[in-house]
Amino acid sequence: MTDGPPLIFDRKAIALHRTRAARRNDETFLRTEAEAAIAERLSIVKRDFAHRLDVAFDSAERMEAASQSADLATSLLTLHTLNDLPGALVQICRALKPDGLFIGALFGGETLTELRQSLAAAEIEIMGGVSPRVAPFADVRDLGGLLQRAGFALPVADVERTVARYSDFMALVRDLRALGETNALVERSRKPMRRAMLAAAARHYAERFADPDGKLRATFDIVYLTGWAPHESQPKPLAPGSAKARLADALGTKELRSGEAPPKRQR
């Protein structure tokens, strides 16, 4: 039995995929949306951030040297591929100066649920079994809990859902490659996907997740994490039941009941 977090992701494979994506330099609407959402959240914070820290995939888990050095830390669509996300959030919190701000965007929730189901159905049909092909994604409530456990004050986790529409199955695959989000699970099959398997996946996808015009739906839930490094000047949380206004009203969002899906954006 080994200590430490489980090894879900192959770090070398992730680095390779993202290096290839960076070389292609293909702009993706998901990255653009996440950048705009982070910028919007920063725009309402009336503060100058002199020392900023960009938390990339290859730095999030080794930030001890940055202790209390940053006013602002941001992360754009990288944290969901970490083996030790709780540990990385602890390190990010420690890297911030007191009252420093962290804003991160990562995939979560029901992201790529259509692809996951289609690949599983195809593999059962062709191979008689299922192997890991789409990474697991954390729920927004669990991610909010991780912020608290990491030591952030005033933690907020919210999710925005985009339902993209693609002309065909390979158009979705190309977008995932442009993001560096192809399969990098440790337990993935190392054999190239058979043509019959790819054709079956495309067929299952079209049968189950196509709109009347033939375009394929793909769900992407981007979770936004916001938290502050603790400082004595920060407001203290109210006692349970004493709030006079709803957080959803303040954020301009819809309050969701337990089990209710977030609002959709169409692409």
Secondary structure, DSSP 8 states (H G I E B T S, - for coil): ---SS---B-HHHHHHHHHHHHHHT---HHHHHHHHHHHHHHHTS----SSEEE--TTTTT--GGGTT-EEEEEEES-GGG-TTHHHHHHHHHHHEEEEEEEEEEEEETTTTHHHHHHHHHHHHHHHSS----S-----HHHHHHHHHHTT-EEEEEEEEEEEEEESSHHHHHHHHHHHT-S--BTTS--S---HHHHHHHHHHHHHHHB-TTS-EEEEEEEEEEEEE---TTS-----TT--SS-HHHHHT-----TT----EEE-
